[in-house]
C-alpha cells in the first residue's frame, strides 16, 4: 500500500484556523454572558483543544491515505495548536486593548478575589501578588504567553493523542 503525500503545513493551517474560530466563539459567548474568567470556559477550552488536535490528526491521516506515523501525528497536532494560538492571541490582544480595555481591571479584581478566597494572605503578600499579576496581565503579555503556552500545551496534547491516532504503514510481503 503506497502512502499518499499531503502537506502538513496546509493541513495544520486550515485546522488551526478552524480551531481558533471555535475558541474565539467560546470566548465571545462567555464575554457576552458576563463570565469572561469562568472556570467552565477554561475547562471547555481544554476539551476543545484536545478535540481539535484529534480531528486535525484524523483528517491528516485520511489525507495520507489512512496511515500516519507518530511523528506526522505529533507534527500536525502541534502545528495546529500553534497556528490556533497565534490567531487566538491576536483576538485576545484586540479584546483587552481595543474592544474592552476595562477587562484588564476586571481581571485584576478577579485575581484579587481569588487570592482572598485562598485565605491566610497578608496585605503585603496580596499587594505583591497583585503587582506581579498586573505586570503579566497586559494585552501584549497575554498574547505572548498565549502563543508560548499554546505551543507547550499543544506539544503535550499532541504527544498523547498521537499515540492513539497514528497508524503505521504495513509492508506488503509477497512470497
C-alpha positions as CSV (number, residue, x, y, z in Angstrom):
1,X,0.0,0.0,0.0
2,X,1.5,3.3,-1.1
3,X,1.3,6.3,1.2
4,X,-0.1,9.4,-0.3
5,X,1.6,12.8,0.1
6,X,-0.1,15.7,1.8
7,X,1.2,19.0,3.1
8,X,1.4,19.0,6.9
9,X,1.6,22.9,6.7
10,X,-1.6,23.3,4.7
11,X,-3.5,20.8,6.8
12,X,-2.2,22.4,10.1
13,X,-3.0,25.9,9.0
14,X,-6.6,25.0,8.0
15,X,-7.2,23.0,11.2
16,X,-5.6,25.8,13.2
17,X,-7.9,28.4,11.7
18,X,-11.0,26.3,12.4
19,X,-9.8,25.6,16.0
20,X,-9.2,29.3,16.6
21,X,-12.6,30.2,15.3
22,X,-14.3,27.8,17.7
23,X,-12.1,29.0,20.6
24,X,-12.8,32.7,19.8
25,X,-16.6,31.9,19.6
26,X,-16.4,30.3,23.0
27,X,-14.6,33.3,24.4
28,X,-17.2,35.6,22.9
29,X,-20.0,33.6,24.4
30,X,-18.6,33.8,27.9
31,X,-17.7,37.5,27.4
32,X,-21.3,38.4,26.3
33,X,-22.8,36.4,29.2
34,X,-20.6,38.4,31.6
35,X,-18.4,35.4,32.7
36,X,-15.1,36.0,30.9
37,X,-13.0,34.4,33.6
38,X,-15.2,31.4,34.2
39,X,-13.6,28.1,35.2
40,X,-16.1,26.4,32.9
41,X,-14.7,28.4,30.0
42,X,-11.2,27.1,30.9
43,X,-12.3,23.5,31.0
44,X,-14.2,23.8,27.8
45,X,-11.1,25.4,26.1
46,X,-9.0,22.3,27.1
47,X,-11.7,19.9,25.8
48,X,-11.9,21.9,22.5
49,X,-8.1,21.9,22.1
50,X,-8.0,18.2,22.6
51,X,-10.8,17.6,20.2
52,X,-9.3,20.0,17.7
53,X,-5.9,18.2,17.8
54,X,-7.5,14.8,17.4
55,X,-9.6,16.0,14.4
56,X,-6.6,17.6,12.8
57,X,-4.7,14.3,13.2
58,X,-7.5,12.1,11.9
59,X,-8.1,14.4,8.9
60,X,-4.4,14.4,8.1
61,X,-4.3,10.6,8.3
62,X,-7.2,10.5,5.9
63,X,-5.3,12.8,3.5
64,X,-2.3,10.5,3.7
65,X,-4.4,7.5,2.7
66,X,-5.2,6.0,6.1
67,X,-1.7,5.7,7.5
68,X,0.3,8.1,9.6
69,X,3.4,7.8,11.7
70,X,3.7,9.0,15.2
71,X,6.0,11.9,14.1
72,X,3.5,13.0,11.5
73,X,0.6,12.9,14.0
74,X,2.7,14.9,16.5
75,X,3.7,17.5,13.9
76,X,0.2,18.1,12.6
77,X,-1.2,18.4,16.2
78,X,1.5,20.7,17.4
79,X,1.4,23.0,14.4
80,X,-2.4,23.1,14.5
81,X,-2.4,24.4,18.1
82,X,0.5,26.9,17.3
83,X,-1.5,28.4,14.4
84,X,-4.6,28.4,16.5
85,X,-2.8,30.1,19.4
86,X,-1.4,32.8,17.1
87,X,-4.9,33.7,15.9
88,X,-6.5,33.4,19.3
89,X,-3.7,35.6,20.8
90,X,-4.4,38.3,18.2
91,X,-8.1,38.2,19.2
92,X,-7.1,38.4,23.0
93,X,-4.9,41.4,22.3
94,X,-7.6,43.2,20.5
95,X,-10.2,42.3,23.1
96,X,-8.2,43.6,26.0
97,X,-6.6,46.6,24.3
98,X,-9.3,47.8,21.8
99,X,-12.7,46.2,22.3
100,X,-12.9,46.4,26.1
101,X,-9.9,47.8,27.9
102,X,-11.9,47.6,31.2
103,X,-11.3,43.9,31.1
104,X,-7.8,44.4,32.5
105,X,-9.2,46.0,35.6
106,X,-11.9,43.3,35.9
107,X,-9.2,40.7,35.6
108,X,-7.2,42.4,38.4
109,X,-10.2,42.4,40.6
110,X,-10.9,38.7,39.8
111,X,-7.3,37.9,40.7
112,X,-7.6,39.7,43.9
113,X,-10.8,37.9,44.7
114,X,-9.2,34.5,44.1
115,X,-6.2,35.4,46.3
116,X,-8.6,36.4,49.1
117,X,-10.6,33.2,48.7
118,X,-7.4,31.2,49.4
119,X,-7.1,32.9,52.7
120,X,-4.1,33.3,55.0
121,X,-2.6,36.0,52.8
122,X,-1.2,39.2,54.5
123,X,-1.9,42.6,53.0
124,X,1.7,42.9,51.9
125,X,1.7,39.5,50.2
126,X,-1.6,40.4,48.5
127,X,-0.1,43.7,47.2
128,X,3.0,41.9,45.9
129,X,0.9,39.2,44.2
130,X,-1.4,41.7,42.6
131,X,1.5,43.9,41.4
132,X,3.2,40.8,39.8
133,X,-0.1,39.6,38.2
134,X,-0.8,43.1,36.9
135,X,2.6,43.1,35.1
136,X,1.7,39.9,33.3
137,X,-1.9,40.8,32.6
138,X,-1.3,43.4,29.9
139,X,-2.7,42.6,26.5
140,X,0.8,42.2,24.9
141,X,2.0,39.8,27.6
142,X,-1.2,37.8,27.5
143,X,-0.8,37.5,23.7
144,X,2.8,36.4,24.0
145,X,2.0,33.9,26.8
146,X,-1.0,32.7,24.8
147,X,1.3,31.7,21.9
148,X,4.0,30.1,24.0
149,X,1.5,28.5,26.4
150,X,-0.4,27.2,23.4
151,X,2.8,25.7,21.9
152,X,3.6,23.9,25.2
153,X,0.0,22.8,25.7
154,X,-0.2,21.7,22.1
155,X,3.0,19.7,22.4
156,X,1.7,17.8,25.5
157,X,-1.7,17.2,23.9
158,X,-0.1,16.1,20.6
159,X,2.4,13.8,22.3
160,X,-0.5,11.9,23.9
161,X,-3.1,12.0,21.1
162,X,-0.5,10.9,18.5
163,X,-0.3,7.6,20.3
164,X,-3.9,6.9,19.5
165,X,-4.3,8.5,16.1
166,X,-1.2,7.0,14.4
167,X,-1.5,4.1,12.1
168,X,1.8,2.7,10.9
169,X,2.0,1.7,7.2
170,X,2.2,-2.1,6.8
171,X,4.8,-3.5,4.5
172,X,3.3,-6.0,2.0
173,X,5.4,-9.1,1.6
174,X,4.7,-11.4,-1.1
175,X,6.4,-14.8,-1.4
